[in-house]
Amino acid sequence: MVAISLSVVLLLAIILVVLIRGGNLKGGPAVVAVLFGFFLASTGMADDIQRFLDSITQTIASIKF
């Protein structure tokens, strides 16, 4: 579980850096997005969001190629 959360955080951080460096996202909105995510994680919705992301991860992992 921790490895998946860390991977998601790393992926989102990379996307955020690419958007900022590409000029598609300025510094101010990026800070707002980070703060929104930080404060959202401390709300009661955090558990529901985590369960939703876990179910998506399990669905993707169960796909056989």
C-alpha positions in Angstrom: 0.0 0.0 0.0 2.8 2.4 0.9 4.7 1.6 -2.3 1.6 2.4 -4.4 1.0 5.7 -2.5 4.6 6.7 -3.0 4.5 5.8 -6.7 1.4 8.0 -7.1 3.0 10.9 -5.3 6.1 10.6 -7.4 4.1 10.4 -10.6 2.1 13.4 -9.7 5.2 15.3 -8.7 6.8 14.5 -12.1 3.7 15.7 -13.9 3.6 18.9 -11.9 7.2 19.6 -12.7 6.7 18.9 -16.4 3.6 21.2 -16.5 5.5 24.0 -14.7 8.6 23.7 -16.9 6.5 23.5 -20.1 4.7 26.8 -19.2 1.3 25.1 -19.0 1.1 25.7 -15.3 2.5 28.8 -13.5 4.0 28.8 -10.0 1.0 30.3 -8.3 -1.6 27.8 -9.4 0.9 25.0 -8.8 1.2 26.1 -5.1 -2.6 26.3 -4.8 -2.9 22.8 -6.3 -0.3 21.4 -3.8 -1.9 23.1 -0.9 -5.4 21.9 -2.0 -4.1 18.3 -2.1 -2.4 18.7 1.3 -5.5 20.0 3.0 -7.8 17.5 1.2 -5.7 14.7 2.7 -6.6 15.9 6.2 -10.3 15.9 5.6 -12.8 13.1 6.0 -12.9 12.6 2.3 -9.3 11.2 2.4 -10.4 7.7 3.2 -12.9 7.6 0.4 -10.4 8.9 -2.1 -7.9 6.4 -1.0 -10.4 3.5 -1.3 -11.3 4.7 -4.8 -7.7 4.9 -5.9 -7.0 1.5 -4.4 -9.9 0.0 -6.3 -8.6 1.5 -9.6 -5.1 0.1 -8.8 -6.5 -3.4 -8.1 -8.6 -3.2 -11.3 -5.5 -2.3 -13.4 -3.4 -4.9 -11.7 -6.0 -7.6 -12.4 -6.0 -7.0 -16.2 -4.3 -9.9 -18.0 -2.4 -9.1 -21.2 
